[in-house]
Amino acid sequence: MERHKEIPLDVQWLGRRDYAEVWELQKQLIEQRIAGEIGDTLLLVEHEPVYTWGKRTDPEHLGAGPTALNALGASTFQVERGGEVTYHGPGQLVGYPICNLGNLKCGRDLHKYMRGLEEVVIRVLESYGLTGERIAGLTGVWTGVGASGLGHGETISPKPQAPSPVPMAKVAAMGVRVRKWCTMHGFALYVTDEVLPWFKHITPCGIGDRPVTTLQSLLGAPPDMAEVRERVIAAFCAVFEPESMNPER
C-alpha cells in the first residue's frame, strides 16, 4: 500500500483488491472520521470483477440476475450508496473519499460535492487532451467526438449542460453515501478496454440508451494506470482543497 504524505490528505493506493475487503475498510474509516480519530482519506483501488448496486436499483437492470453475474466470475453486492448497478474490475480506477465535507471546498453541500467529483474527472480528461461533459439530469462524466466541455477554475457547482447533439458515452460513474457529513463510496474512472465486455451484462447505471467508453478507447492506446492515478490525486486536491482534521466550513 502506497501513501502520499506531502498533501493534506491521506491518499492510499490499495492495488488490486476484492470489493468486500475494501467495503469493510471504508466502513471502518468512516466511523473513525466521524469520531475525529483520523483526517480525510482518499482510497484508490482496482477491484477484482464485481457488480454493485444501490437499494433502489430496478431488478431489470441486473440483466439475468446476480446468479448469472456470479457465473461470469464476478462477485455481486447490494450496497448502501446511491446510484444504480455498475461494474468494477481490472482496468478501472476506483476512488473512495472518506472525507468530512466541512473540510472540503464544496462545504456541507452534497450537490456541490457530486459536481466536484465530476470536475475531478473532467480535469483528468482535460490533462489528456480530452473533453469531459456533464449531462443535465444524469450523474457522471460523459464524452464524445465534438462534445463541448464545461469551463474550469471556479466551477465546483456549474449548471449541467443540455445533452450534446453528438452521441455521448460515459467514462466515469459516481455513487456516494454521506453520514454526519462524512463520505464513503465515490467514483470510478474507466481506464482500459478490459472493462467494456462486463458492462454488456447489465444496464449500467440504469441508462440503457448510452454506451460506456474508456480512456484507452478515447486515446487509441492504454494509458499508464500509475500516471492516471497521479492525475486523479492532483485533480482531487485542486478541486476540493482538503484542509486539516477539524471542519471550518
C-alpha positions in Angstrom: 0.0 0.0 0.0 1.4 3.4 -1.0 0.8 6.7 0.8 1.3 10.3 -0.2 2.3 12.3 2.8 3.1 15.7 1.2 -0.5 16.7 0.8 -3.2 17.4 3.5 -5.0 14.2 2.6 -4.1 10.5 3.4 -4.1 9.0 -0.1 -3.8 5.2 0.0 -3.2 3.2 -3.2 -4.5 -0.3 -2.3 -3.6 -2.1 -5.6 -5.9 -4.8 -6.7 -8.4 -5.9 -4.0 -11.6 -7.7 -3.6 -14.6 -5.4 -3.2 -15.7 -6.9 0.1 -12.4 -6.2 1.8 -12.4 -2.5 0.7 -16.0 -2.1 1.6 -15.3 -3.1 5.1 -12.3 -0.8 5.2 -14.5 2.1 4.1 -17.0 1.3 6.9 -14.2 1.3 9.5 -12.6 4.5 8.2 -15.9 6.5 8.1 -16.6 5.6 11.7 -13.1 6.9 12.6 -13.6 10.0 10.5 -16.9 10.8 12.2 -15.3 10.4 15.6 -12.5 12.7 14.5 -9.9 10.0 15.0 -8.4 10.4 11.5 -8.2 13.0 8.9 -9.6 12.9 5.4 -8.6 9.9 3.3 -8.7 9.0 -0.4 -8.6 5.3 -1.1 -7.7 4.3 -4.7 -8.1 0.8 -5.9 -8.5 -1.6 -8.8 -11.1 -4.2 -7.9 -11.4 -7.8 -8.9 -14.5 -8.2 -11.1 -17.6 -7.2 -9.1 -21.1 -5.8 -9.8 -22.6 -3.5 -7.1 -26.0 -1.7 -6.9 -27.9 0.5 -4.6 -31.1 -0.3 -2.8 -33.3 1.5 -5.4 -31.9 -0.4 -8.4 -34.5 -1.7 -10.8 -34.1 -5.5 -10.9 -34.4 -5.5 -14.7 -31.1 -3.5 -14.8 -29.3 -6.5 -13.3 -29.6 -8.4 -16.6 -30.1 -12.1 -16.0 -29.7 -11.5 -12.2 -27.0 -12.0 -9.6 -26.6 -15.7 -10.0 -25.9 -15.3 -13.7 -23.5 -12.4 -13.0 -21.7 -14.7 -10.5 -21.3 -17.3 -13.2 -19.3 -14.8 -15.2 -16.7 -14.8 -12.5 -17.8 -11.6 -10.7 -18.9 -11.0 -7.2 -22.2 -9.2 -6.5 -23.2 -6.8 -3.7 -26.1 -4.6 -2.9 -24.6 -1.7 -1.0 -25.7 1.4 0.8 -24.6 4.0 -1.8 -26.8 6.0 -4.1 -27.0 5.1 -7.8 -27.9 2.1 -9.9 -26.0 -1.1 -10.9 -22.4 -0.8 -12.1 -19.3 -2.9 -12.7 -15.9 -2.5 -11.1 -12.8 -4.5 -12.2 -9.3 -4.5 -13.6 -8.7 -1.6 -15.9 -10.8 0.7 -13.8 -9.6 3.2 -11.2 -12.0 3.5 -8.3 -11.7 6.3 -5.7 -13.3 6.3 -2.3 -13.0 9.6 -0.5 -13.6 9.2 3.3 -13.9 12.9 4.0 -15.7 15.4 6.2 -17.4 17.7 3.7 -16.8 20.6 6.1 -13.1 20.2 5.3 -13.6 20.4 1.5 -14.1 23.5 -0.7 -17.6 22.3 -1.5 -18.6 22.6 2.1 -21.5 20.7 3.5 -23.4 20.6 0.2 -24.0 17.2 -1.3 -24.9 18.6 -4.7 -21.6 20.6 -4.9 -19.7 17.5 -3.7 -21.1 15.4 -6.6 -20.4 18.1 -9.1 -16.9 18.3 -7.6 -16.3 14.6 -8.2 -17.4 15.1 -11.8 -15.0 18.1 -12.1 -12.1 15.9 -10.9 -12.7 13.5 -13.8 -13.2 16.4 -16.2 -9.8 17.8 -15.3 -8.1 14.4 -15.7 -9.6 14.1 -19.1 -8.5 17.6 -20.0 -4.9 16.7 -19.0 -5.0 14.0 -21.7 -6.4 16.5 -24.3 -9.9 15.1 -24.0 -13.2 16.8 -23.3 -15.5 15.7 -20.4 -19.0 16.8 -20.1 -21.9 16.8 -17.7 -25.4 15.9 -18.9 -28.5 17.5 -17.3 -30.3 15.1 -15.1 -27.6 12.5 -15.1 -24.7 11.9 -12.7 -21.2 11.1 -14.0 -18.9 12.3 -16.8 -19.5 11.8 -20.5 -17.6 12.3 -23.6 -18.0 12.2 -27.4 -16.4 13.4 -30.6 -17.1 17.1 -30.9 -18.5 17.4 -27.4 -18.1 20.8 -25.9 -16.7 20.9 -22.4 -17.5 23.0 -19.3 -15.3 25.7 -18.1 -12.8 25.1 -15.2 -11.4 27.1 -12.4 -14.1 28.1 -10.0 -16.6 25.5 -11.4 -17.3 23.2 -8.5 -21.0 23.7 -8.9 -21.7 24.7 -12.5 -25.1 24.2 -14.1 -25.1 21.0 -16.2 -25.3 21.4 -19.9 -28.1 20.1 -22.1 -27.3 16.9 -23.9 -24.9 17.3 -26.8 -26.2 16.5 -30.3 -23.4 14.0 -30.8 -23.6 10.5 -29.2 -22.2 10.7 -25.7 -20.5 7.8 -23.9 -20.0 7.5 -20.1 -16.4 7.4 -19.0 -16.9 7.7 -15.2 -19.6 6.9 -12.7 -20.4 8.2 -9.2 -22.3 6.9 -6.3 -21.9 8.0 -2.7 -23.2 7.8 0.9 -22.9 10.6 3.4 -23.2 10.1 7.2 -22.9 13.0 9.6 -21.4 15.0 6.7 -18.7 12.3 6.1 -18.5 10.5 2.8 -17.9 7.0 1.6 -18.1 5.2 -1.8 -17.2 7.5 -4.6 -16.2 7.4 -8.3 -15.0 5.0 -10.9 -13.0 6.1 -14.0 -12.9 3.6 -16.9 -9.3 3.4 -18.0 -8.7 0.4 -20.3 -10.9 -1.6 -22.6 -10.7 -4.6 -20.3 -13.8 -3.3 -18.5 -16.0 -3.0 -21.6 -17.3 -6.6 -22.0 -18.5 -6.7 -18.4 -21.0 -3.8 -18.9 -22.8 -5.8 -21.6 -24.4 -8.0 -19.0 -26.2 -5.1 -17.1 -27.8 -1.8 -17.8 -25.0 0.4 -16.5 -26.3 3.0 -14.0 -29.8 2.2 -15.2 -29.2 4.0 -18.5 -29.9 1.8 -21.5 -29.5 4.2 -24.4 -26.0 5.5 -23.8 -22.7 3.4 -24.1 -19.7 3.4 -21.9 -16.2 4.2 -23.1 -12.6 4.2 -21.7 -9.5 6.4 -21.7 -7.9 3.7 -23.9 -10.7 3.9 -26.5 -10.5 7.7 -26.5 -6.7 7.9 -26.7 -6.1 5.0 -29.0 -3.8 3.3 -26.5 -4.0 2.3 -22.9 -2.6 5.0 -20.5 -0.3 4.1 -17.7 -2.5 3.4 -14.6 0.1 4.9 -12.2 0.0 8.1 -14.3 -3.8 8.2 -14.3 -3.7 7.7 -10.5 -1.3 10.7 -10.0 -3.5 12.9 -12.2 -6.6 11.9 -10.2 -4.9 12.8 -6.9 -3.7 16.2 -8.3 -7.2 17.0 -9.6 -8.9 15.9 -6.4 -6.7 18.2 -4.3 -7.1 21.1 -6.8 -10.9 20.8 -6.9 -11.6 20.2 -3.2 -8.6 21.8 -1.4 -8.7 19.4 1.6 -7.8 21.0 4.9 -7.0 19.9 8.5 -8.9 17.4 10.6 -11.3 20.0 12.1 -14.0 21.2 9.8 -14.0 25.0 9.3 -16.7 25.3 6.5 
